Amino acid sequence: MKHRIVVLGAGYAGAIAAGRLAKRLSREDVHITLVNAEPDFVERVRMHQLVAGQDLKPRPLADMFAGTGVELRLAKVTAVDADRKAVAVIDADGSAELAYDTLVYALGSGWNDQDVPGTAEHAHQIAGRSGALRLRERLARLEAGKTVTVVGGGLTGIEAVTELAEARPDLNVAIAVRGEFGDWLSPKGREHLRKVADRLGIAVHEHAAVTTVETDAVRTEDGTVPSAVTVWTTGFAVHPIAAASTMKVTDRGQIVVDGTMRSVSHPDVYAVGDAGFAIGAKGRPLRMSCASGIPMAWQAADAIAARLTGGKLPNAPLRYVNQCISLGRREGLIQYVTADDRAVNATLRGRAAAVYKELVCKGAAWSAAHPTLGMPVRRRR
C-alpha cells in the first residue's frame, strides 16, 4: 500500500512542504493529499497591499499543483485525532475523515485580539484574505478627514500603517504602540522608520497600550485616540485544533517539535509554520513569520523523505539573516539581524530596500507556486 501523507493548510509552509514531498518521493510509493479551505494560495505578506486597494495576482492551488501528483482537497479541518491517525474535515459534500500515515500540520494562525474588550466587535484584522477584503471595503467608503488607527507596532502594523498612509493621504492615519515605535530595530532602522512616518503624516502614539476598542475610538491607559476605523495587528494566535488533540503543545497552542519539525509526542506528525514551536539559533524559539515557515517546511519535507527512503536526516541550522519591511510602495527597510533575530547596526533603506522586499515577496510566492522543481525523486525502502 502507498504511504499516505496528508498536509493540512496550503499557506507558504504547507504548500512548499507538499510540493517538496511530491518531488522527493515517488508517486508509486506515496499518496499526498493537501487539504485547504480556500481554492487559492493567499500571499499573506501582501495583505496590507490588498487593504490599500491594490489587486493581487490570483494563484489557484489547482494550477499550482497540476501534474505534481498532489491531490488537492478543498475542505475545512475540524479536528485531528493523532492517536487514531485521522483528520476530520467538512467539505461541500459534508463531514468526512481522512486517514494518514504521516501528517504535516500547517494550519497557520489568525489574528489575536489579546482579549481586549471591544476588539472583536469593532476592530478589523488583516491576518487573512477575508478580513483584509472587509477592511478594504470599509476604507473605500470612508470619507476624507477621518482617522484610521493601526494598533500594534510589529512588522504587520508598520507595513499596514505606511501602506495606508501612502495610498490614502486624504485620511488621518495613526499607529498606537505599546512601547517605542520600532524599538526592536537598530538606531539606523528606527531613524529611517520615523523619517518615513513623518513624511507620510502618520501620527505615532507611543507607550499607548490599548485597553478598549470602541466604535469611534481606542482607549489607552493614558487617554483616548479617535478612530473611525481601527486595524488590530498585535500578533497572531494559532488555530485551536492542535490544543484540542492529545499532541504536546505550548501554552499558545503550538505543536512542540524537534529539529526535524517532528512532534515530540506523536512521531507521525510534523508541524511547520506558525503552528509549530521550533527552536532556532542560540536556543531561541522561531517567531511566527514567513521567514520561519519556509525553512521549517524544507526541514520537515526533507526529514520525512529521509525517513521513508533511508536517506540522511537534514541538519540545516534554522537562522535569520534580516527582517524585510515595506514602507509603502516606494520605501523600505531591510534590518540585518543576528542568527537569533537580534538587530545589528546595519540596514538597507529607501528605494533599494523597497525593491529588495518586493523580490523577497515574489521569491516566496514563486517557491510556493513551483514547489517541485530542482529535486531528485527517491524511492521508499
C-alpha positions as CSV (number, residue, x, y, z in Angstrom):
1,M,0.0,0.0,0.0
2,K,1.1,3.6,-0.7
3,H,2.2,5.6,2.3
4,R,-0.5,8.2,3.0
5,I,0.8,11.8,3.6
6,V,-1.8,14.4,4.5
7,V,-0.8,18.1,4.6
8,L,-3.1,20.4,6.4
9,G,-3.1,24.0,5.2
10,A,-1.8,25.5,1.9
11,G,-0.1,28.7,3.1
12,Y,3.6,29.2,2.4
13,A,4.7,26.4,4.7
14,G,2.1,23.8,3.8
15,A,2.2,24.4,0.0
16,I,6.0,24.3,0.0
17,A,6.1,21.1,2.2
18,A,3.5,19.3,-0.1
19,G,5.4,20.2,-3.3
20,R,8.8,19.3,-1.9
21,L,7.5,15.9,-0.7
22,A,6.0,15.3,-4.2
23,K,9.4,15.9,-5.7
24,R,11.4,14.0,-3.1
25,L,9.2,10.9,-3.2
26,S,7.9,8.6,-5.9
27,R,4.2,8.5,-6.7
28,E,4.5,4.8,-6.8
29,D,5.3,4.8,-3.1
30,V,3.3,7.7,-1.6
31,H,0.0,9.5,-1.9
32,I,0.0,13.1,-0.9
33,T,-3.2,14.9,0.0
34,L,-3.2,18.7,0.5
35,V,-6.2,20.0,2.5
36,N,-7.1,23.7,2.3
37,A,-10.4,25.6,3.0
38,E,-9.8,28.0,0.1
39,P,-9.1,27.3,-3.6
40,D,-6.4,29.9,-3.9
41,F,-3.0,30.4,-2.5
42,V,-3.0,33.5,-0.4
43,E,0.1,35.8,-0.2
44,R,-0.3,36.7,3.4
45,V,2.7,39.0,3.3
46,R,0.8,41.2,0.9
47,M,-2.5,41.7,2.8
48,H,-1.6,45.3,3.6
49,Q,-1.5,45.9,-0.1
50,L,-4.9,44.3,-0.7
51,V,-6.3,46.5,2.1
52,A,-4.9,49.6,0.4
53,G,-6.8,48.9,-2.8
54,Q,-4.2,47.0,-4.8
55,D,-5.3,43.9,-6.7
56,L,-3.2,40.8,-6.2
57,K,-2.5,38.1,-8.8
58,P,-4.8,35.1,-8.3
59,R,-2.9,31.9,-7.7
60,P,-5.3,28.9,-7.9
61,L,-4.0,25.9,-6.0
62,A,-5.3,23.5,-8.6
63,D,-3.0,25.2,-11.2
64,M,0.0,25.3,-8.8
65,F,-0.2,21.5,-8.2
66,A,-1.3,20.3,-11.6
67,G,0.8,17.4,-12.7
68,T,2.6,17.1,-9.4
69,G,0.7,14.1,-8.1
70,V,-0.6,16.0,-5.1
71,E,-4.3,15.6,-4.6
72,L,-6.0,18.9,-3.6
73,R,-8.9,18.5,-1.1
74,L,-10.9,21.7,-0.6
75,A,-12.2,21.3,2.9
76,K,-12.2,22.8,6.4
77,V,-10.3,20.9,9.1
78,T,-12.4,20.4,12.2
79,A,-10.3,18.0,14.3
80,V,-7.2,15.9,14.4
81,D,-7.1,12.6,16.2
82,A,-3.4,12.0,16.5
83,D,-3.8,8.7,18.3
84,R,-6.0,7.2,15.6
85,K,-4.1,9.0,12.8
86,A,-7.2,10.6,11.4
87,V,-8.3,14.1,10.4
88,A,-12.0,15.3,10.5
89,V,-13.0,17.7,7.7
90,I,-16.1,19.3,6.3
91,D,-16.4,20.0,2.6
92,A,-19.2,20.6,0.0
93,D,-20.3,17.0,0.5
94,G,-20.5,17.1,4.3
95,S,-18.3,15.6,7.0
96,A,-15.6,13.2,6.2
97,E,-12.5,11.6,7.8
98,L,-9.0,11.3,6.2
99,A,-6.6,8.6,7.5
100,Y,-2.9,9.2,7.3
101,D,0.4,7.5,7.9
102,T,2.3,10.9,8.1
103,L,0.6,14.2,8.9
104,V,2.1,17.6,8.1
105,Y,0.2,20.2,10.2
106,A,0.4,23.6,8.7
107,L,-2.8,25.3,9.6
108,G,-1.1,28.5,10.5
109,S,-2.6,31.3,12.6
110,G,-5.2,34.0,12.7
111,W,-5.4,37.3,14.4
112,N,-5.1,37.6,18.2
113,D,-7.4,40.1,19.9
114,Q,-5.5,39.7,23.2
115,D,-8.9,39.6,25.0
116,V,-9.1,43.4,24.8
117,P,-12.7,44.5,25.2
118,G,-14.4,45.7,22.1
119,T,-11.8,44.3,19.7
120,A,-13.8,41.5,18.2
121,E,-16.8,43.8,17.8
122,H,-15.2,47.0,16.5
123,A,-11.7,46.3,15.1
124,H,-10.6,44.9,11.7
125,Q,-7.9,42.3,11.1
126,I,-5.7,41.6,8.2
127,A,-4.3,38.2,9.2
128,G,-6.3,36.6,6.4
129,R,-7.8,37.4,3.0
130,S,-11.4,37.6,4.1
131,G,-10.6,40.1,6.9
132,A,-8.4,42.2,4.5
133,L,-11.2,42.4,2.0
134,R,-13.7,43.5,4.6
135,L,-11.3,46.3,5.7
136,R,-10.7,47.2,2.1
137,E,-14.4,47.7,1.5
138,R,-14.8,49.7,4.7
139,L,-11.9,52.0,3.8
140,A,-13.3,52.6,0.3
141,R,-16.4,54.0,1.9
142,L,-14.5,56.1,4.4
143,E,-14.7,59.8,3.7
144,A,-11.7,62.2,3.7
145,G,-10.5,63.6,7.0
146,K,-11.5,60.5,9.1
147,T,-8.9,58.8,11.3
148,V,-7.7,55.2,10.8
149,T,-5.7,53.8,13.7
150,V,-3.5,50.8,13.5
151,V,-2.9,49.1,16.8
152,G,0.4,47.2,17.1
153,G,3.9,48.1,16.3
154,G,5.3,44.9,14.8
155,L,6.1,44.2,11.2
156,T,2.4,43.8,10.3
157,G,1.4,47.0,11.9
158,I,4.2,49.0,10.4
159,E,3.6,47.7,6.9
160,A,-0.1,48.3,7.2
161,V,0.1,51.9,8.6
162,T,2.7,53.1,6.0
163,E,0.8,51.4,3.1
164,L,-2.5,53.1,4.1
165,A,-0.9,56.5,4.7
166,E,0.7,56.4,1.3
167,A,-2.4,55.1,-0.5
168,R,-4.9,57.4,1.3
169,P,-3.3,60.8,2.0
170,D,-6.8,62.2,2.5
171,L,-7.2,60.2,5.7
172,N,-5.6,60.8,9.1
173,V,-3.6,57.7,9.7
174,A,-2.2,56.8,13.2
175,I,-0.5,54.0,14.9
176,A,-0.6,53.1,18.6
177,V,2.2,51.0,20.0
178,R,2.8,49.6,23.5
179,G,6.5,50.7,23.7
180,E,8.5,52.9,21.4
181,F,8.0,53.0,17.7
182,G,10.3,50.4,16.1
183,D,12.1,49.8,19.4
184,W,13.5,46.4,18.3
185,L,15.3,48.0,15.3
186,S,18.8,49.3,15.3
187,P,19.3,53.1,15.7
188,K,19.6,53.5,11.9
189,G,16.5,51.5,11.4
190,R,14.5,53.5,13.9
191,E,15.7,56.7,12.4
192,H,14.6,55.7,8.9
193,L,11.2,54.4,10.2
194,R,10.5,57.7,11.9
195,K,11.6,59.7,8.9
196,V,9.2,57.8,6.6
197,A,6.3,58.1,9.2
198,D,6.8,61.8,9.4
199,R,6.9,62.3,5.7
200,L,3.7,60.3,5.3
201,G,2.0,62.3,8.1
202,I,1.5,59.3,10.4
203,A,0.5,60.2,14.0
204,V,2.6,57.9,16.3
205,H,1.2,57.2,19.8
206,E,4.0,55.6,21.8
207,H,3.6,53.8,25.2
208,A,-0.1,53.6,24.3
209,A,-1.3,50.1,25.3
210,V,-4.9,49.9,24.2
211,T,-7.3,48.8,26.9
212,T,-10.6,49.1,25.0
213,V,-11.8,49.5,21.4
214,E,-14.9,51.5,20.8
215,T,-16.9,52.3,17.6
216,D,-15.1,55.6,17.1
217,A,-12.1,55.5,19.3
218,V,-9.5,53.4,21.1
219,R,-8.8,53.9,24.7
220,T,-5.4,53.6,26.3
221,E,-4.2,53.7,29.8
222,D,-3.5,57.4,29.4
223,G,-6.2,58.7,27.1
224,T,-8.3,58.3,24.0
225,V,-7.3,58.1,20.4
226,P,-10.1,58.9,17.9
227,S,-10.6,56.2,15.3
228,A,-13.3,55.8,12.7
229,V,-11.7,52.6,11.7
230,T,-9.4,50.5,13.9
231,V,-7.0,47.9,12.5
232,W,-5.8,45.3,15.0
233,T,-2.3,43.9,14.4
234,T,-1.0,42.9,17.8
235,G,0.1,39.4,17.0
236,F,-1.2,36.0,15.9
237,A,-3.0,33.1,17.6
238,V,-2.8,29.6,16.3
239,H,-5.9,27.6,15.4
240,P,-7.2,25.7,18.5
241,I,-7.3,22.3,16.7
242,A,-3.9,21.1,17.9
243,A,-4.6,22.1,21.5
244,A,-7.8,20.1,21.4
245,S,-5.8,17.0,20.5
246,T,-3.5,14.8,22.5
247,M,-0.4,16.3,20.9
248,K,2.0,18.1,23.2
249,V,1.6,21.9,22.6
250,T,2.7,25.1,24.2
251,D,0.6,27.4,26.2
252,R,-0.1,29.2,23.0
253,G,-1.3,26.0,21.3
254,Q,1.7,25.5,19.0
255,I,2.8,21.9,18.5
256,V,6.2,21.2,20.1
257,V,8.6,19.8,17.6
258,D,12.2,18.6,17.4
259,G,14.9,19.8,15.0
260,T,13.3,17.9,12.1
261,M,9.9,19.5,12.8
262,R,8.6,16.2,14.2
263,S,6.1,16.3,17.1
264,V,7.9,15.3,20.3
265,S,4.7,13.4,21.4
266,H,3.5,11.9,18.1
267,P,6.3,10.9,15.7
268,D,3.9,10.6,12.7
269,V,3.1,14.3,12.9
270,Y,5.2,17.2,11.7
271,A,4.3,20.8,12.3
272,V,5.5,23.7,10.2
273,G,4.9,27.4,10.0
274,D,3.1,29.3,12.8
275,A,1.6,26.1,14.1
276,G,4.9,24.6,15.1
277,F,7.1,25.5,18.1
278,A,10.6,25.1,16.9
279,I,13.9,26.2,18.4
280,G,16.4,28.2,16.3
281,A,19.8,29.7,16.9
282,K,21.1,30.1,20.4
283,G,18.1,28.2,21.8
284,R,15.5,30.9,20.9
285,P,12.1,29.9,19.6
286,L,11.4,30.8,16.0
287,R,9.0,33.7,15.6
288,M,5.7,33.3,13.7
289,S,6.6,34.5,10.2
290,C,7.1,33.6,6.6
291,A,10.8,33.8,7.2
292,S,10.4,30.9,9.7
293,G,7.7,28.9,8.0
294,I,9.5,28.3,4.7
295,P,12.7,26.8,6.1
296,M,10.6,24.8,8.6
297,A,8.7,23.3,5.6
298,W,12.0,22.4,3.9
299,Q,13.3,20.7,7.0
300,A,10.1,18.7,7.6
301,A,9.8,17.6,4.0
302,D,13.4,16.5,3.8
303,A,13.2,14.7,7.1
304,I,10.0,12.8,6.0
305,A,11.7,11.8,2.7
306,A,14.8,10.7,4.5
307,R,12.9,8.6,7.0
308,L,10.9,6.9,4.3
309,T,13.8,6.3,1.9
310,G,16.6,5.6,4.4
311,G,18.4,8.8,3.5
312,K,20.4,11.2,5.7
313,L,18.3,13.4,8.0
314,P,18.6,17.1,7.4
315,N,20.7,19.1,9.8
316,A,20.4,22.6,8.4
317,P,20.5,25.3,11.1
318,L,17.4,27.4,11.3
319,R,18.6,31.0,11.5
320,Y,17.7,34.5,10.4
321,V,19.6,37.0,8.2
322,N,17.3,40.0,8.0
323,Q,13.9,41.5,8.5
324,C,12.3,42.9,5.4
325,I,9.8,45.7,5.9
326,S,7.9,47.5,3.2
327,L,7.0,51.1,4.0
328,G,4.6,51.7,1.2
329,R,5.4,51.1,-2.5
330,R,8.4,53.4,-2.7
331,E,10.2,53.0,0.6
332,G,11.5,50.0,2.5
333,L,13.7,49.0,5.4
334,I,15.9,45.9,5.5
335,Q,17.1,45.4,9.1
336,Y,20.0,42.9,9.2
337,V,20.0,40.6,12.3
338,T,22.0,38.0,14.1
339,A,21.2,34.3,13.6
340,D,18.8,34.5,16.6
341,D,17.0,37.6,15.2
342,R,18.6,40.4,17.1
343,A,19.1,43.7,15.2
344,V,22.6,44.7,14.3
345,N,23.6,48.2,13.2
346,A,23.4,47.5,9.5
347,T,20.4,48.3,7.3
348,L,19.4,48.9,3.7
349,R,17.0,51.8,3.3
350,G,14.9,53.7,0.8
351,R,14.0,52.7,-2.7
352,A,16.7,49.9,-2.8
353,A,15.1,48.3,0.2
354,A,11.6,48.5,-1.3
355,V,12.9,46.7,-4.4
356,Y,14.7,44.1,-2.2
357,K,11.5,43.4,-0.2
358,E,9.5,43.1,-3.4
359,L,11.9,40.5,-4.7
360,V,11.6,38.6,-1.4
361,C,7.8,38.5,-1.7
362,K,8.0,37.4,-5.3
363,G,10.5,34.7,-4.4
364,A,8.4,33.3,-1.6
365,A,5.3,33.2,-3.9
366,W,7.4,31.6,-6.7
367,S,8.6,28.9,-4.3
368,A,5.1,28.1,-3.3
369,A,3.9,28.1,-6.9
370,H,6.8,26.0,-8.2
371,P,7.1,23.5,-5.4
372,T,8.5,20.5,-7.3
373,L,11.4,22.0,-9.3
374,G,15.0,21.1,-8.9
375,M,15.0,18.0,-6.6
376,P,15.6,14.3,-7.3
377,V,12.9,11.7,-6.7
378,R,13.7,8.9,-4.1
379,R,12.1,5.5,-3.7
380,R,11.0,4.1,-0.4
381,R,12.9,1.4,1.2
